[in-house]
Amino acid sequence: MINKKRLALVTGICGGIGQSIATSILASGAEVVVTDLPGDHFDTVVSEFGFNSFAADLGNEKSVETLNQNIRQNFGDVDILVTAAGGVCGQTGQSIFDVSEVDWRKVLSANLDSAFFLAKHFAPMMSAKGWGRIVTISSGAGLKPSLTGIQAYTAAKHGLIGLTKQLSVEFAPRGITVNSVAPGFVLSNLSTKQQWQGYGEEGQKRLLDRIHTRRLGQPEDIAAAACFLVSDAAGWITGQVLSVDGGTH
């Protein structure tokens, strides 16, 4: 369980993983605020789930500053930060010779810059209390080459894991733990569903044969791991990467 007095910020709420994490933390007792890029999809998700919310471009530091101000004014200081924003930004795998600078930077901004800005602006309040939890949602692509074939995605997730470990060293003396959950293949959004369909029947079988449990992940699998890492029970765990991938080899 999570202390009912805790306030959690969950990013990437437009994706299935972010939604599942937010609902799980809320069910565990904490108050939750969610964020993602502004737009119709964000408005629909927030309306459907009834979350407290503020839209923000997390790859823009000024936008993150404003988000922090809005949350503090309306709900108080954030105790728990889960960064589930990111993904492939609608891109597909292609040769590095065909990747534009815009596409490269878009993926890095969504996956890595956002986590950096969020930690920079929300950790000071945790530090002042002497208690905090930060969980980044990375990927198996942060530990090895990505099934997506997207260079920027692999680079960003490797960078996110590095950032997680470095922040752990810096924040641990302040009472803040920083860990990462690295999902395997999870059908959590349109991109992953299209990727799965693109494999065809034979490709899907090959992928499942590499997973010990012989099934794809569900957003709830990732939420369960994140909820544990933000709980009081995980107070002596920091700087770790928890692979939640069904035992992929």
N, C-alpha and C positions, 0 to 999 in steps of 0.2 A: 504493500500500500504506500501511497504518497501522502505526505502531510497535507491536510486540507487547507492549510494557510499558505501553501506554495502557489506561485503564479508561474505558469509555463507559457512560453512562446514556441509555437510550432510553425515552421516555414514549409513552403511547397504543398500547400493544402489542396491545390488543384489536382494533385496526383493521388493515387490510391494509397501509397505508403504514408504520405502526410496525413491524409484523412484518418487512416486507421490508428496512427500514433496519437493524433489529437483526441479521438473518441476514447481510446484506451486510457490515456492520462486523465481525461475528464471523469471516466468511470472509476478511476482509482482514487478520486477525491480532490485533486488539485483543480484550481481555476485555470482556464486555457484561453489564450488569445492566438489567433491564426493570421497568417499573411501569405500573400502571393502577388503576382503581377495583377494590376487592375484589368478588368474586362468582364464580359458577360459570363464567362466560365466561372470566374472567381465569385461573382455575385450569385450565380446559381448554386454553387457549392455551399456558400455561407448561408444562403436562405434555406437550403435543404437540411443542413445539419444544425442550424441555429447557433453557430459559433460567434463569440466575440471576435471582431476582426478589424483589420486595417490593411488596405492594399498598399503595396510598396514595390519599387524596383530595387531589389536587394543588391544588385551589382553596382549601384550608385550610392556612394557613401553619404551624400546629403540626404537621400531618401531614407537611408537607415537611421540617420540622426533624427529625422522627423518622425519616423516610426517609433523610436524610443521615447521621444517627447510625448507623443499621443498616448502611448501605453501608460507611461508614468502618470500623466494627468488624469486618465480615466480609470486605471486599474491598480496602479502602484508599480513597484519595482519587480522586474522579472527575476525569478529564482532559478528557473529551468529553461534552457535553450536547446531545442532540437532542430538542427538544420537539415531539412529534407528537400529543400529546393535544389533544382539542378536538372540533370537529365541530358539528353542529346540535342535538345532544342530543335527537334524536327529534322535533324540531319541523318544521313545514311553514310555507310562506309564508302570511301573512294580513295584513289591514289593521293598521296601527299602532294603530288604535282598539280592536282586539281582543287586543292583546298584554298579558299580565299582567306585573306587576313581577317575579314569581317566574320566569317564563319568560325575561324580559330578563336578569336577573342570573345565571341558570343558564348561559346561553350565554357571557356575558362571563367568568364564573368559570372555565369549562372551557378557554376559548381564550386569555384574556389574563391573568387573575390567576395562573393556574398558571405561566405562563412567567415572570412577575415574581418569584414566590416561589422558583422553581427557580434563577433567575439569582442572586438575592439570597443564597441559602444554599449554592450550589455553586461560585460564582465565587471566593470567598475562597481555597479550596485551589488553584485554578488560578493565582491571583495569586501565591501563596506560592512556586509552582514557576517562575513566569515563563513559563508555557506553558498554553494552553487553547483549546478550540474550542467555540463555541456555535452551533448551527444551529436556527432556529425554522422550523417548517413552517406557513407562512401559507396563502395562497390567492390565486387570481386575484380573489377577492372582496375582497381587501385593496388592490386597485389600481383597482377599478371596481365598479359595482353588481353584486350577486350574482345568479346564475341561480336561487338558492333563493328569493329574495324575502324572506328572513328578515333583518329590520333589525339584530337583535342580532349575527348572524353577520357581516354586512358591517362593522358598527362594530367588532367585536372583532378581526377580521383586519386592518382598517386600523390599529387601535391596536397590534396585534402588530408590524406592520412599523415603526411609529413607535418602539416600544420597542426593536426590533432596532437601528435606526439610532442611537438615543440611547445604548444600551449599548456600541455599537461605539466611540463617541467616548470613553466613560468607561474602557473596558477595554483599548483598544489599547495604551496605554503600559505595561500590565501583562503584555503578551505574549499577550493573549486576543483572538482574532478572533470577531466576531459577525455572522452572515449569515442570510439567510432564503431558503428555497425556496418559491416560490409555484406550487403545482400548478394545472393546468387541470382539466378534468373527468376524474376517475379513478374507475373502478368498484372501490372499495376497502372498502366496508362496506354494510350493509343500507340505510342512508339514501340513499346515492348510487345503489344499484341500484333502489330504489323510485322515486327521482326520474327516473331514466332510463326506466323503464317507464311512468311517468306522462306522459311527453312524447308517447307514441304514435308510430306509424310516421312521420308527417309531421314531427312535432317533432324526432324523432331525426335525420331527414335534414337538417333545417335546421341543427341543431347541428353535425353532421359537416361540412356545407358551409362552416361558419365556421372549421374547423380545417384548416390548410394540409396536414397530413399525412393528413387524412381518416380518422383513427382516434382512439378514446378513449385516454386514458393508462392505464398499468398501474402498480401500486405499485413495480415494479422501475425504472421511469423516474425516479421521485422518489428512490428509494434511491441510484441511481447519482450523482445530483447531490449528495445529502447526503454520501455517502461521499467525494466529491472535496473538498467544503468542509471536512471534518474532518481531511483528510490533511495531511501536512507540505508537500505541493506547493502548498497553498492559503494559505501563510503570509503572503502580501502582498495578500490579498483580505479586506476587512472592510467592514461597513456596506452590503453589497450585497443586492439582491433578485434572485434568479435565477428567472425565469419558466420553468417546465417545462410547456408547454401545447400542444405540437404546432404552435405558430405560430397562435394564436387571434387573430382580428380581429373 
